[in-house]
Amino acid sequence: MLRGITRKAVVLVTAGALAIIGGVAFAYWTNTGTGSGTATTGSNDAITVNQVSTITDLGPGRPAQTLSGNFDNPNDNQVFVGSVTAEVTGTDVAACDASNYTVAGSAPVAAEVPSGTGVGTWSGLTIQFNNKPTVNQDACKNAVVSITYTANAS
């Protein structure tokens, strides 16, 4: 019974079947659609500004001393620090207040501070004891001065 089918007919039937299957496959892969997704932005933890310079022997008429330091960055990534500022916030002696000291200068950093402890550097600030000629400043002898540092983004 298959003898009556010629080779030409088999080729035509096969070609037709392949065309139909190919058309179905092409129609299957041709498609459009839409979708949506979300992403979140991370944040970072505050860094710590460290003073590494040792300041001793502040007193009336003595020169200003240089403040310098580095940072503790607890983040997994580097963070940008524009500058460091400082202010005297008091002393361990009640009768010797912050007005007896002046922090001056500027401490530009303008750099990425890497992750880690004791990394990066800053300098450029000074601290000086203010000589108040009409005021007895004996209460400030041997006082421990508290300095608060702030890392700024600009």
Phi and psi restraints in degrees (value plus and minus 20) as a CYANA .aco file:
   2 LEU   PHI     -93.6   -53.6
   2 LEU   PSI     -34.0     6.0
   3 ARG   PHI     -86.6   -46.6
   3 ARG   PSI     -44.3    -4.3
   4 GLY   PHI     -97.3   -57.3
   4 GLY   PSI     -35.7     4.3
   5 ILE   PHI    -106.7   -66.7
   5 ILE   PSI     106.5   146.5
   6 THR   PHI    -105.1   -65.1
   6 THR   PSI     143.1   183.1
   7 ARG   PHI     -80.1   -40.1
   7 ARG   PSI     -55.6   -15.6
   8 LYS   PHI     -83.3   -43.3
   8 LYS   PSI     -61.0   -21.0
   9 ALA   PHI     -86.6   -46.6
   9 ALA   PSI     -60.0   -20.0
  10 VAL   PHI     -83.2   -43.2
  10 VAL   PSI     -63.2   -23.2
  11 VAL   PHI     -83.6   -43.6
  11 VAL   PSI     -62.8   -22.8
  12 LEU   PHI     -85.4   -45.4
  12 LEU   PSI     -64.3   -24.3
  13 VAL   PHI     -83.5   -43.5
  13 VAL   PSI     -63.7   -23.7
  14 THR   PHI     -83.1   -43.1
  14 THR   PSI     -64.0   -24.0
  15 ALA   PHI     -83.3   -43.3
  15 ALA   PSI     -61.2   -21.2
  16 GLY   PHI     -84.1   -44.1
  16 GLY   PSI     -63.1   -23.1
  17 ALA   PHI     -82.9   -42.9
  17 ALA   PSI     -62.3   -22.3
  18 LEU   PHI     -84.3   -44.3
  18 LEU   PSI     -57.2   -17.2
  19 ALA   PHI     -85.0   -45.0
  19 ALA   PSI     -60.8   -20.8
  20 ILE   PHI     -86.9   -46.9
  20 ILE   PSI     -66.6   -26.6
  21 ILE   PHI     -82.8   -42.8
  21 ILE   PSI     -62.9   -22.9
  22 GLY   PHI     -82.4   -42.4
  22 GLY   PSI     -60.3   -20.3
  23 GLY   PHI     -84.6   -44.6
  23 GLY   PSI     -59.3   -19.3
  24 VAL   PHI     -85.7   -45.7
  24 VAL   PSI     -64.7   -24.7
  25 ALA   PHI     -83.4   -43.4
  25 ALA   PSI     -61.4   -21.4
  26 PHE   PHI     -84.3   -44.3
  26 PHE   PSI     -62.1   -22.1
  27 ALA   PHI     -85.1   -45.1
  27 ALA   PSI     -54.0   -14.0
  28 TYR   PHI     -86.4   -46.4
  28 TYR   PSI     -62.5   -22.5
  29 TRP   PHI    -100.9   -60.9
  29 TRP   PSI     -37.0     3.0
  30 THR   PHI    -107.0   -67.0
  30 THR   PSI      95.1   135.1
  31 ASN   PHI    -177.3  -137.3
  31 ASN   PSI     139.4   179.4
  32 THR   PHI    -152.1  -112.1
  32 THR   PSI     148.8   188.8
  33 GLY   PHI     159.4   199.4
  33 GLY   PSI     157.3   197.3
  34 THR   PHI    -156.8  -116.8
  34 THR   PSI     149.0   189.0
  35 GLY   PHI    -186.2  -146.2
  35 GLY   PSI     158.5   198.5
  36 SER   PHI    -170.1  -130.1
  36 SER   PSI     145.1   185.1
  37 GLY   PHI    -178.1  -138.1
  37 GLY   PSI     159.9   199.9
  38 THR   PHI    -157.2  -117.2
  38 THR   PSI     142.3   182.3
  39 ALA   PHI    -166.8  -126.8
  39 ALA   PSI     133.2   173.2
  40 THR   PHI    -140.8  -100.8
  40 THR   PSI     131.4   171.4
  41 THR   PHI    -120.1   -80.1
  41 THR   PSI     116.7   156.7
  42 GLY   PHI     -98.1   -58.1
  42 GLY   PSI    -197.7  -157.7
  43 SER   PHI    -158.1  -118.1
  43 SER   PSI    -199.3  -159.3
  44 ASN   PHI    -158.5  -118.5
  44 ASN   PSI     142.9   182.9
  45 ASP   PHI    -112.2   -72.2
  45 ASP   PSI     135.9   175.9
  46 ALA   PHI     -84.6   -44.6
  46 ALA   PSI     126.1   166.1
  47 ILE   PHI    -113.5   -73.5
  47 ILE   PSI     144.6   184.6
  48 THR   PHI    -130.6   -90.6
  48 THR   PSI     113.1   153.1
  49 VAL   PHI    -113.8   -73.8
  49 VAL   PSI     103.2   143.2
  50 ASN   PHI    -126.3   -86.3
  50 ASN   PSI     121.4   161.4
  51 GLN   PHI    -116.5   -76.5
  51 GLN   PSI     106.0   146.0
  52 VAL   PHI    -129.6   -89.6
  52 VAL   PSI     -34.7     5.3
  53 SER   PHI     -96.1   -56.1
  53 SER   PSI     124.4   164.4
  54 THR   PHI    -119.7   -79.7
  54 THR   PSI     101.4   141.4
  55 ILE   PHI    -129.9   -89.9
  55 ILE   PSI     101.2   141.2
  56 THR   PHI    -157.6  -117.6
  56 THR   PSI     140.4   180.4
  57 ASP   PHI      43.3    83.3
  57 ASP   PSI      16.7    56.7
  58 LEU   PHI     -89.8   -49.8
  58 LEU   PSI     123.9   163.9
  59 GLY   PHI    -193.5  -153.5
  59 GLY   PSI     148.9   188.9
  60 PRO   PHI     -77.3   -37.3
  60 PRO   PSI     110.9   150.9
  61 GLY   PHI      59.0    99.0
  61 GLY   PSI     -22.2    17.8
  62 ARG   PHI    -108.1   -68.1
  62 ARG   PSI     132.3   172.3
  63 PRO   PHI     -89.3   -49.3
  63 PRO   PSI     139.2   179.2
  64 ALA   PHI     -84.8   -44.8
  64 ALA   PSI     131.2   171.2
  65 GLN   PHI    -137.0   -97.0
  65 GLN   PSI     126.4   166.4
  66 THR   PHI    -100.2   -60.2
  66 THR   PSI     112.7   152.7
  67 LEU   PHI    -119.2   -79.2
  67 LEU   PSI     117.9   157.9
  68 SER   PHI    -172.3  -132.3
  68 SER   PSI     145.6   185.6
  69 GLY   PHI    -196.0  -156.0
  69 GLY   PSI    -182.3  -142.3
  70 ASN   PHI    -165.7  -125.7
  70 ASN   PSI    -185.1  -145.1
  71 PHE   PHI    -153.6  -113.6
  71 PHE   PSI     134.5   174.5
  72 ASP   PHI    -130.2   -90.2
  72 ASP   PSI      96.1   136.1
  73 ASN   PHI    -131.7   -91.7
  73 ASN   PSI      84.6   124.6
  74 PRO   PHI    -100.3   -60.3
  74 PRO   PSI     -21.9    18.1
  75 ASN   PHI     -98.8   -58.8
  75 ASN   PSI     138.9   178.9
  76 ASP   PHI     -93.4   -53.4
  76 ASP   PSI     -39.3     0.7
  77 ASN   PHI    -140.6  -100.6
  77 ASN   PSI     146.0   186.0
  78 GLN   PHI     -90.1   -50.1
  78 GLN   PSI     135.4   175.4
  79 VAL   PHI    -150.2  -110.2
  79 VAL   PSI     128.8   168.8
  80 PHE   PHI    -107.8   -67.8
  80 PHE   PSI     112.2   152.2
  81 VAL   PHI    -140.9  -100.9
  81 VAL   PSI     104.2   144.2
  82 GLY   PHI    -102.0   -62.0
  82 GLY   PSI     -65.2   -25.2
  83 SER   PHI    -183.0  -143.0
  83 SER   PSI     149.6   189.6
  84 VAL   PHI    -141.8  -101.8
  84 VAL   PSI     115.2   155.2
  85 THR   PHI    -139.9   -99.9
  85 THR   PSI     141.1   181.1
  86 ALA   PHI    -165.9  -125.9
  86 ALA   PSI     133.6   173.6
  87 GLU   PHI    -168.9  -128.9
  87 GLU   PSI     126.9   166.9
  88 VAL   PHI     -99.1   -59.1
  88 VAL   PSI     105.5   145.5
  89 THR   PHI    -126.5   -86.5
  89 THR   PSI     -20.9    19.1
  90 GLY   PHI     127.7   167.7
  90 GLY   PSI    -190.6  -150.6
  91 THR   PHI    -159.1  -119.1
  91 THR   PSI     156.7   196.7
  92 ASP   PHI    -106.1   -66.1
  92 ASP   PSI     -12.5    27.5
  93 VAL   PHI    -140.1  -100.1
  93 VAL   PSI      96.9   136.9
  94 ALA   PHI     -77.4   -37.4
  94 ALA   PSI     -55.8   -15.8
  95 ALA   PHI     -99.9   -59.9
  95 ALA   PSI     -22.1    17.9
  96 CYS   PHI    -140.1  -100.1
  96 CYS   PSI      76.9   116.9
  97 ASP   PHI    -113.4   -73.4
  97 ASP   PSI     159.4   199.4
  98 ALA   PHI     -83.4   -43.4
  98 ALA   PSI     -41.9    -1.9
  99 SER   PHI     -86.2   -46.2
  99 SER   PSI     -30.3     9.7
 100 ASN   PHI    -103.3   -63.3
 100 ASN   PSI     -20.6    19.4
 101 TYR   PHI    -154.9  -114.9
 101 TYR   PSI     129.7   169.7
 102 THR   PHI    -149.8  -109.8
 102 THR   PSI     109.4   149.4
 103 VAL   PHI    -121.1   -81.1
 103 VAL   PSI     109.7   149.7
 104 ALA   PHI    -154.6  -114.6
 104 ALA   PSI     151.6   191.6
 105 GLY   PHI      71.8   111.8
 105 GLY   PSI    -190.2  -150.2
 106 SER   PHI    -160.8  -120.8
 106 SER   PSI     131.9   171.9
 107 ALA   PHI    -147.7  -107.7
 107 ALA   PSI      54.8    94.8
 108 PRO   PHI     -90.1   -50.1
 108 PRO   PSI     117.6   157.6
 109 VAL   PHI    -133.0   -93.0
 109 VAL   PSI     -74.8   -34.8
 110 ALA   PHI      26.5    66.5
 110 ALA   PSI      30.5    70.5
 111 ALA   PHI    -171.3  -131.3
 111 ALA   PSI     139.9   179.9
 112 GLU   PHI     -99.8   -59.8
 112 GLU   PSI     107.2   147.2
 113 VAL   PHI    -118.0   -78.0
 113 VAL   PSI     101.0   141.0
 114 PRO   PHI     -88.4   -48.4
 114 PRO   PSI     144.0   184.0
 115 SER   PHI     -87.6   -47.6
 115 SER   PSI     119.0   159.0
 116 GLY   PHI     119.7   159.7
 116 GLY   PSI    -197.1  -157.1
 117 THR   PHI    -127.6   -87.6
 117 THR   PSI     114.1   154.1
 118 GLY   PHI      47.1    87.1
 118 GLY   PSI      19.6    59.6
 119 VAL   PHI    -129.3   -89.3
 119 VAL   PSI     139.1   179.1
 120 GLY   PHI      46.2    86.2
 120 GLY   PSI     155.6   195.6
 121 THR   PHI    -165.6  -125.6
 121 THR   PSI     137.3   177.3
 122 TRP   PHI    -166.3  -126.3
 122 TRP   PSI     132.0   172.0
 123 SER   PHI    -185.7  -145.7
 123 SER   PSI     153.6   193.6
 124 GLY   PHI      97.9   137.9
 124 GLY   PSI     -31.7     8.3
 125 LEU   PHI    -112.1   -72.1
 125 LEU   PSI     135.1   175.1
 126 THR   PHI    -152.7  -112.7
 126 THR   PSI     138.6   178.6
 127 ILE   PHI    -148.6  -108.6
 127 ILE   PSI     120.7   160.7
 128 GLN   PHI    -163.0  -123.0
 128 GLN   PSI     125.5   165.5
 129 PHE   PHI     -98.7   -58.7
 129 PHE   PSI     110.4   150.4
 130 ASN   PHI    -102.6   -62.6
 130 ASN   PSI     104.0   144.0
 131 ASN   PHI    -103.3   -63.3
 131 ASN   PSI      93.1   133.1
 132 LYS   PHI    -128.2   -88.2
 132 LYS   PSI      71.4   111.4
 133 PRO   PHI     -78.2   -38.2
 133 PRO   PSI     -46.7    -6.7
 134 THR   PHI    -117.8   -77.8
 134 THR   PSI     -13.2    26.8
 135 VAL   PHI    -145.1  -105.1
 135 VAL   PSI     114.3   154.3
 136 ASN   PHI     -94.6   -54.6
 136 ASN   PSI      97.7   137.7
 137 GLN   PHI    -127.3   -87.3
 137 GLN   PSI       1.6    41.6
 138 ASP   PHI     -77.8   -37.8
 138 ASP   PSI     -47.5    -7.5
 139 ALA   PHI     -82.3   -42.3
 139 ALA   PSI     -41.2    -1.2
 140 CYS   PHI    -105.9   -65.9
 140 CYS   PSI     -25.0    15.0
 141 LYS   PHI     -81.0   -41.0
 141 LYS   PSI     111.0   151.0
 142 ASN   PHI      42.6    82.6
 142 ASN   PSI      -3.3    36.7
 143 ALA   PHI     -92.3   -52.3
 143 ALA   PSI     125.4   165.4
 144 VAL   PHI    -116.6   -76.6
 144 VAL   PSI     101.5   141.5
 145 VAL   PHI    -111.2   -71.2
 145 VAL   PSI     111.5   151.5
 146 SER   PHI    -115.2   -75.2
 146 SER   PSI     105.4   145.4
 147 ILE   PHI    -139.5   -99.5
 147 ILE   PSI     109.0   149.0
 148 THR   PHI    -123.7   -83.7
 148 THR   PSI     107.0   147.0
 149 TYR   PHI    -126.5   -86.5
 149 TYR   PSI     126.8   166.8
 150 THR   PHI    -153.1  -113.1
 150 THR   PSI     109.2   149.2
 151 ALA   PHI    -109.5   -69.5
 151 ALA   PSI     108.7   148.7
 152 ASN   PHI    -132.7   -92.7
 152 ASN   PSI     128.0   168.0
 153 ALA   PHI     -96.2   -56.2
 153 ALA   PSI     -40.8    -0.8
